[in-house]
Amino acid sequence: MNKNIRFFSQGCKYLVGNKLKIRKWIERVIQENGCITGEINFIFTDDSTLLKYNIKYLNTNTYTDIITFPLSDEEQVISGDVYISIERVRENALKYKVSLEDELKRILIHGVLHLMGHEDISVIEKNRMTRLENKYLKIYTEN
């Protein structure tokens, strides 16, 4: 099991449950895509921090639930920092009437998909991303 998948909190108090299961799941998704798991840091933070990063790095002045920073020079090695706003995840969980844990799993795999090069800018890309998220969420529940 790869311990290069790590979880941190910055500016908020949030602890991830089932870390071992989440690590195994993410590693399986990466391997099924023919890639290698490098170092992946999930950093849980708040809206204001993500808004600052969104403005600074993406020139967008909007709240978001996730920002990914791929850090690998090799296409097959999946590495990066994934910043997640727990405030947005909580709000989305209420909006979509799912548990915080289920919404968080969706956001985690969404970030991994971004690190693997998937985009969600166009409607077609968003639909494809959602299909992939659903596919991989099903794998999580099967294990």
N, C-alpha and C positions, 0 to 999 in steps of 0.2 A: 504494500500500500504506500502510495506516494505522500510523504509529509511535506511536499513542496506546495501544497494547497493550504494556505493559511488564512486565518480570520482575525481581523483587528477592529477595534472601535476607536473612532476619532470624533470627539465632540458630542458623543452620545453614549448612553450605557445600553449595550445590546450584546447578549451572548447567544451564539448559535447553538442549537441543540443538534444531536445526532451528527456530530462532525465526522465521525468515521464513515458513516453511511453516505454522507454528502460527498466526502472525498472519493470514495470508491465509485460512486455514481458519476461524478464529473470525470474521473479518470477513464471510466468505461466509455462515456460519450466521446471523449477525445480519441481513444484508441479505435473505436468503431468508425471514426472518420479518417483513419490512417495517419494519425498524428501522435506526437509524443508530448506527455505532460511535462512542461518546464515548471518554472516558479509562477504561481498564481496567488496574488494577495487580494482578498476581499476585504475592503475597508468600509465598515458601516459608519455612517456619519449623519449629518442633519441637512435640512433643506438649504440653509444659508451657505454652508460649505460647498455643496454641489452647485449652487447658483454662482458662486464666485468662480469655480472651476469652469462652469459652462461659459461664463462671460470671458474669462481669461484665455481658455484654450479653444473654444468652439465659436466665439463671437456671437453667442446666443444669450439673450437676457430672459430666459425662462427657467422655471423649475423643471427638474427632471428626476426620475427615480434612479438612473444609472448613467455613469460615464466610464468608458473603458479606455485604458491606455495600453495597447499592445507593446511589449518590450522585447520581443524576440527578433533576432536578425535572420533566423532560419524559418522558412515557411512551415515546415513540419513540426517545429517546436512551439507549443502553445504556452506563452508566458505573458504576464502583464499584471497591471493593477486595475482592479474593478472597484470603483467607488459607488456605494449604494446609499441612498437616503432612506433611512428607516421611517422617517415621517411620510414620505411619498408611498412607501410600501404599505404602511398602515392605512393611509387614505385610499389607496387602490384596492386593498383587501375589502374595505367597507363598500367601496363603489361597486366592485364585482361580486360582492357577497361570498367571499371565500375567506378561509382562515389566514391569519398573518403568516403562518408557516408555509401554506400552499402558495401564497403570493410571493414569498421570499424565494422559494424553490424556483418559481417561474423566472424571477429576476436573476437568480444565480445562473441558471442555464442560459438565459438571454445574454448575460455578460460573456459566458464561455463561447457562445455562438459568435458574438462580436469579435472575440479574440481569434476565432478561427476564420475570420474574414467575411462573415455574413453581415449584410447591411439591412437597414429597415427604413430607408428614406422614402422610397416610392410605395404606393399601395401594393404593388405586386411583391416587393421585397418584404413588406410588413406581413402580408398574408403567408408568404413562405416561412418567415421567421416564426410566426404563430404556429404553423403546422409542425415545424421542427421542435418548438418548445413542447407542444402537446405530445409528440412522439417520445421525447426524452423524459417528460414527466411521467408518462406511462411506465417507462423502464424503472424509474425510481420506485413507484408503488409496487411493482412486481418483485422487487428485491427485498 
